Amino acid sequence: MKTFFDNNYGVSIINNEFTNGVELAVLLGNESMYMIIDEQVYSGLDTTDVDSIISEVSSRKALSDIEVEKSIERYKKELQEIE
């Protein structure tokens, strides 16, 4: 499940037989264009942990769509340089 907030951040939360309990990744962007921004995927979370991370992410300073696009393009370039 992916949830995006008005500040152009979001979270992806999964919990299935292949995960270590509830796992959460922090996203930058919106439903049409996004990337995982925190290097760490949080795992083994309980409801309190998930709520706390969601609260922190949803209250981050808002980024404009242009700032998001530039960040994603910069990230793509860095990935190409690594290859």
Kinemage of the C-alpha trace (Angstrom):
@kinemage 1
@onewidth
@group {chain A} dominant
@subgroup {mainchain}
@vectorlist {calphas} color= white
{ca met a 1} P 0.000 0.000 0.000
{ca lys a 2} L 1.372 3.401 -0.995
{ca thr a 3} L 0.102 6.594 0.600
{ca phe a 4} L 1.136 10.072 -0.525
{ca phe a 5} L 0.752 13.322 1.397
{ca asp a 6} L 0.233 16.937 0.288
{ca asn a 7} L 3.906 17.702 0.993
{ca asn a 8} L 5.095 15.410 -1.878
{ca tyr a 9} L 6.269 12.684 0.468
{ca gly a 10} L 4.707 9.323 1.040
{ca val a 11} L 5.139 5.870 2.499
{ca ser a 12} L 4.964 2.360 1.138
{ca ile a 13} L 3.840 -0.233 3.669
{ca ile a 14} L 3.938 -3.972 3.066
{ca asn a 15} L 3.257 -6.985 5.225
{ca asn a 16} L 3.184 -10.461 3.752
{ca glu a 17} L 4.850 -13.863 4.032
{ca phe a 18} L 8.028 -12.510 2.377
{ca thr a 19} L 8.572 -9.576 4.764
{ca asn a 20} L 9.979 -9.317 8.264
{ca gly a 21} L 6.696 -8.187 9.806
{ca val a 22} L 5.456 -4.789 8.684
{ca glu a 23} L 7.951 -2.979 6.444
{ca leu a 24} L 7.832 0.709 5.538
{ca ala a 25} L 9.777 2.773 3.003
{ca val a 26} L 9.702 6.582 2.765
{ca leu a 27} L 8.898 7.942 -0.701
{ca leu a 28} L 9.452 11.251 -2.455
{ca gly a 29} L 6.937 12.275 -5.101
{ca asn a 30} L 3.377 11.370 -5.965
{ca glu a 31} L 1.434 8.457 -7.448
{ca ser a 32} L 2.705 9.092 -10.981
{ca met a 33} L 6.400 9.613 -10.146
{ca tyr a 34} L 8.190 8.661 -6.960
{ca met a 35} L 11.335 7.141 -5.512
{ca ile a 36} L 12.415 5.674 -2.191
{ca ile a 37} L 14.456 8.368 -0.436
{ca asp a 38} L 15.606 6.929 2.840
{ca glu a 39} L 18.256 4.278 2.305
{ca gln a 40} L 16.764 2.197 5.061
{ca val a 41} L 13.562 0.190 4.746
{ca tyr a 42} L 12.114 -0.027 8.231
{ca ser a 43} L 11.084 -3.575 9.156
{ca gly a 44} L 9.580 -5.441 12.062
{ca leu a 45} L 7.368 -2.469 12.903
{ca asp a 46} L 4.368 -2.414 15.186
{ca thr a 47} L 1.377 -0.077 14.827
{ca thr a 48} L 2.945 2.570 17.080
{ca asp a 49} L 6.144 2.601 14.988
{ca val a 50} L 4.193 2.902 11.722
{ca asp a 51} L 2.035 5.727 13.092
{ca ser a 52} L 5.122 7.573 14.349
{ca ile a 53} L 6.942 7.356 11.001
{ca ile a 54} L 3.814 8.373 9.072
{ca ser a 55} L 3.378 11.377 11.369
{ca glu a 56} L 7.001 12.444 10.861
{ca val a 57} L 6.896 11.997 7.073
{ca ser a 58} L 3.540 13.741 6.625
{ca ser a 59} L 4.773 16.759 8.627
{ca arg a 60} L 8.013 17.289 6.663
{ca lys a 61} L 8.433 20.619 4.881
{ca ala a 62} L 6.522 20.500 1.597
{ca leu a 63} L 8.422 20.277 -1.681
{ca ser a 64} L 7.102 21.661 -4.955
{ca asp a 65} L 6.526 19.372 -7.920
{ca ile a 66} L 9.533 20.948 -9.640
{ca glu a 67} L 11.780 20.221 -6.634
{ca val a 68} L 10.586 16.612 -6.686
{ca glu a 69} L 11.233 16.257 -10.430
{ca lys a 70} L 14.741 17.705 -10.052
{ca ser a 71} L 15.520 15.355 -7.153
{ca ile a 72} L 14.353 12.321 -9.097
{ca glu a 73} L 16.319 13.349 -12.205
{ca arg a 74} L 19.440 13.920 -10.081
{ca tyr a 75} L 18.992 10.474 -8.533
{ca lys a 76} L 18.597 8.846 -11.969
{ca lys a 77} L 21.828 10.515 -13.162
{ca glu a 78} L 23.698 9.253 -10.099
{ca leu a 79} L 22.469 5.732 -10.798
{ca gln a 80} L 23.639 5.937 -14.414
{ca glu a 81} L 27.092 7.074 -13.289
{ca ile a 82} L 27.360 4.053 -10.996
{ca glu a 83} L 26.614 1.651 -13.830
